[in-house]
């Protein structure tokens, strides 16, 4: 399994605006196409105005197939346009993560 860690930094006081657009336009699509949401979080300490979300995939090919299918949906374009027009984001990052072998062993034991 790999994890797609996505980190969005909003302009000050724009997190609620971004979250409203996301919840209305992107959340249903991502649940439909990506399926395996591991979490959605907002920072309360550290770098403020930051949103972090994680999506799990079998492998990089699974991730690419799912994200490409979502990107081809016209509703995804509507979400991207709404975010751009709202001018709420400072930056977007994503990182692909793989579990360490000792954590896999821990999960296997935990059962």
For each residue, the residues with C-beta under 8 A, 3 or more apart:
1: 56 57 58 59 98 99
2: 56 57 58 59 60 63 96 97 98
3: 38 54 55 56 57 96 97 98 99
4: 54 55 56 57 63 94 95 96 97
5: 52 53 54 94 95 96 97
6: 52 53 54 55 92 93 94
7: 50 51 52 92 93 94 95
8: 18 50 51 52 89 91 92 93
9: 47 49 50 51 89 90 91 92
10: 14 15 17 18 49 50 51 88 89 90
11: 14 49 87 88 89 90
12: 48 49
13: 16 49
14: 10 11 17 18 49 86 88 89
15: 10 18 19 42 49 51
16: 13 19 20
17: 10 14 20 21 86 88
18: 8 10 14 15 21 22 51 83 86 88 89
19: 15 16 22 23 51
20: 16 17 23 24
21: 17 18 24 25 26 79 82 83 86 88
22: 18 19 25 26 27 79 83
23: 19 20 26 27
24: 20 21 27
25: 21 22 28 29 75 78 79 82
26: 21 22 23 29 30 76 79
27: 22 23 24 30 31
28: 25 31 32
29: 25 26 32 33 70 73 75 76 79
30: 26 27 33 34 37 55 70
31: 27 28 34 35 37
32: 28 29 35 70
33: 29 30 66 67 69 70 73
34: 30 31 37 55 66 67 70
35: 31 32 66
36: 55 56 57
37: 30 31 34 40 53 54 55 56
38: 3 54 55 56
39: 52 53 54
40: 37 51 52 53
41: 51 52 53
42: 15 50 51 52
43: 46 47 48 49 50 51 52
44:
45:
46: 43 50
47: 9 43 50
48: 12 43
49: 9 10 11 12 13 14 15 43 90
50: 7 8 9 10 42 43 46 47
51: 7 8 9 10 15 18 19 40 41 42 43
52: 5 6 7 8 39 40 41 42 43
53: 5 6 37 39 40 41
54: 3 4 5 6 37 38 39
55: 3 4 6 30 34 36 37 38 63
56: 1 2 3 4 36 37 38
57: 1 2 3 4 36 60 62 63 66
58: 1 2 61 62
59: 1 2 62 63
60: 2 57 63 64 96
61: 58 64 65
62: 57 58 59 65 66
63: 2 4 55 57 59 60 66 67 96
64: 60 61 67 68
65: 61 62 68 69
66: 33 34 35 57 62 63 69 70
67: 33 34 63 64 70 71
68: 64 65 71 72
69: 33 65 66 72 73
70: 29 30 32 33 34 66 67 73 76
71: 67 68 76
72: 68 69 76
73: 29 33 69 70 76 77
74: 77 78
75: 25 29 78 79
76: 26 29 70 71 72 73 79 80
77: 73 74 80 81
78: 25 74 75 81 82
79: 21 22 25 26 29 75 76 82 83
80: 76 77 83 84
81: 77 78 84 85
82: 21 25 78 79 85 86
83: 18 21 22 79 80 86 88 89
84: 80 81 87
85: 81 82
86: 14 17 18 21 82 83
87: 11 84
88: 10 11 14 17 18 21 83
89: 8 9 10 11 14 18 83 92
90: 9 10 11 49
91: 8 9
92: 6 7 8 9 89
93: 6 7 8
94: 4 5 6 7
95: 4 5 7
96: 2 3 4 5 60 63
97: 2 3 4 5
98: 1 2 3
99: 1 3 103 104 107
100: 103 104
101: 104 105
102: 105 106
103: 99 100 106 107
104: 99 100 101 107 108
105: 101 102 108 109
106: 102 103 109 110
107: 99 103 104 110
108: 104 105 111
109: 105 106
110: 106 107
111: 108
